[in-house]
């Protein structure tokens, strides 16, 4: 994964996590957590979007305090050592 993709992924997860609240599925029956997970992973190289990453993105959206450290570690662990942002 490129460094800028990792940064963007974590920004997207943070954005969705801020908007999420526990009663959201009840208040908005059309809401699907998987749709938010898909949006967060949009544009990320398919070979790194494992079930583990998808699950951790979902857990972080629902409980950012409990899972953000693990997500950050996993995501930046997918960036090759010494990788720099484009630009």
C-alpha positions as CSV (number, residue, x, y, z in Angstrom):
1,X,0.0,0.0,0.0
2,X,1.3,3.5,-0.8
3,X,1.8,5.9,2.1
4,X,-0.7,8.4,0.7
5,X,-3.3,5.5,0.4
6,X,-2.7,4.6,4.0
7,X,-3.2,8.2,5.2
8,X,-6.4,8.6,3.1
9,X,-7.8,5.3,4.5
10,X,-7.3,6.4,8.1
11,X,-8.8,9.8,7.3
12,X,-11.9,8.2,5.8
13,X,-12.3,5.8,8.8
14,X,-12.0,8.8,11.1
15,X,-14.6,10.8,9.2
16,X,-17.1,7.9,9.3
17,X,-16.4,7.1,12.9
18,X,-17.2,10.7,13.9
19,X,-20.6,10.4,12.2
20,X,-21.4,6.9,13.5
21,X,-23.5,6.4,16.6
22,X,-24.9,3.2,18.1
23,X,-28.6,3.8,17.2
24,X,-27.7,4.7,13.6
25,X,-28.9,1.4,12.1
26,X,-32.2,1.8,14.0
27,X,-32.7,5.4,13.1
28,X,-31.7,4.9,9.5
29,X,-32.8,1.4,8.4
30,X,-31.1,1.8,5.0
31,X,-27.7,2.3,6.8
32,X,-25.2,-0.5,6.1
33,X,-21.9,-0.6,7.9
34,X,-20.5,-2.5,4.9
35,X,-21.2,0.4,2.6
36,X,-19.1,2.7,4.8
37,X,-16.3,0.0,4.9
38,X,-16.5,-0.2,1.1
39,X,-16.2,3.6,0.9
40,X,-13.2,3.7,3.2
41,X,-11.4,1.0,1.2
42,X,-12.3,2.5,-2.2
43,X,-9.3,2.9,-4.4
44,X,-7.0,0.7,-2.2
45,X,-5.1,-2.0,-3.9
46,X,-7.3,-5.1,-3.8
47,X,-4.5,-7.5,-2.6
48,X,-4.2,-5.6,0.7
49,X,-8.0,-5.4,1.4
50,X,-8.1,-8.6,3.5
51,X,-11.0,-9.8,5.6
52,X,-8.9,-8.7,8.6
53,X,-8.5,-5.2,7.3
54,X,-12.3,-4.9,6.5
55,X,-13.2,-6.2,9.9
56,X,-10.9,-3.8,11.7
57,X,-12.1,-0.9,9.7
58,X,-15.7,-1.8,10.7
59,X,-14.7,-2.2,14.4
60,X,-12.9,1.1,14.3
61,X,-15.9,2.9,12.9
62,X,-18.1,1.5,15.6
63,X,-15.6,1.9,18.5
64,X,-12.7,4.2,17.5
65,X,-11.2,4.3,21.0
66,X,-11.0,0.6,21.2
67,X,-9.6,-0.1,17.8
68,X,-7.8,2.9,16.2
69,X,-4.4,1.9,17.5
70,X,-4.6,-1.6,16.0
71,X,-6.0,-0.2,12.7
72,X,-3.2,2.3,12.4
73,X,-0.6,-0.3,13.1
74,X,-2.1,-2.7,10.5
75,X,-2.5,-0.1,7.9
76,X,1.0,1.4,8.2
77,X,2.4,-2.1,8.4
78,X,1.1,-2.6,4.8
79,X,3.3,0.4,3.6
80,X,6.7,-0.8,2.4
81,X,9.5,0.4,4.6
82,X,11.0,3.6,3.3
83,X,8.0,4.5,1.2
84,X,7.3,8.2,0.7
85,X,4.3,10.0,-0.4
86,X,4.0,11.0,-4.0
87,X,4.3,14.6,-4.9
